[in-house]
Amino acid sequence: MFSGIVKGLFPIVDLNKENGFRYAVSLSPELMEKLVIGASISVDGVCQTVVEMSGDSVYFDVIDETLRVTTLNDLEIGRMVNIERSLKFGDEIGGHLLSGHVMATAELIEKETKVGETIVRLRTPERLNQYLFPKGFIAIDGVSLTIVGTDPLSVHLIPETLRVTTLGYKMPGDRVNIEIDHHTQVIVEAQKKHS
């Protein structure tokens, strides 16, 4: 599980698509501390399992289904990604609980900067619209955010979020990973069964 509080931007340092799909991210000493093979890390909101470590490079394998529903297929060496280590018992949850199971991607369609905030609007797949509510939770590229508007999906970002995540670099036309809050999914599905 993750909290959606990204620990920073880290670069892709290796990428191999010849025998499956394997890539590596260079992590800070803080994030490398006590990291082991088999640990879970959120990479742009996608739960990934550590399969190899070499120095500060951490390697992940990606299966076809993950490539199909996320933006990981767009990775390239040098690209920065959002990173969060999995939660441990006793950790503060500053965002909301996330599984790292991305449901779909969305397209950034507008980015408007005002004093003290940036408004981001996204085009989401129609099947996700039933789960979008003002003041509800959503994760965009692994960043825990509050939904402001739903037609289209919009979120407001403070300067700190722009500074420490990839959302500061995203532009119209870019795709992002979307994870809907699990509790919202359960409630919506339960209401559908009883209506």
LINBELPE-V175351 format. One line per field, one symbol per residue. burial: I if it has 16 or more other C-alpha atoms within 10 Angstrom, else O. Layout:
BEGIN
burial->???
END
This chain:
BEGIN
burial->IIIIIIOIIIIIIIIOOOOOIIIIIIIOOOIIOOOOOOOIIIIIIIIIIIIOIOOOIIIIIIOOOIOOIIIIOOOOOOOIIIIIIIIOOOOOOOIIIIIIIIIIIIIIIOIOOOOOOIOIIIIIOOOOOOIIIOOOIIIIIIIIIIIIIIOIIIIIIOOOIOOOIIIIOOOOOOIIIIIIIIOIOOOOOOOOOOO
END
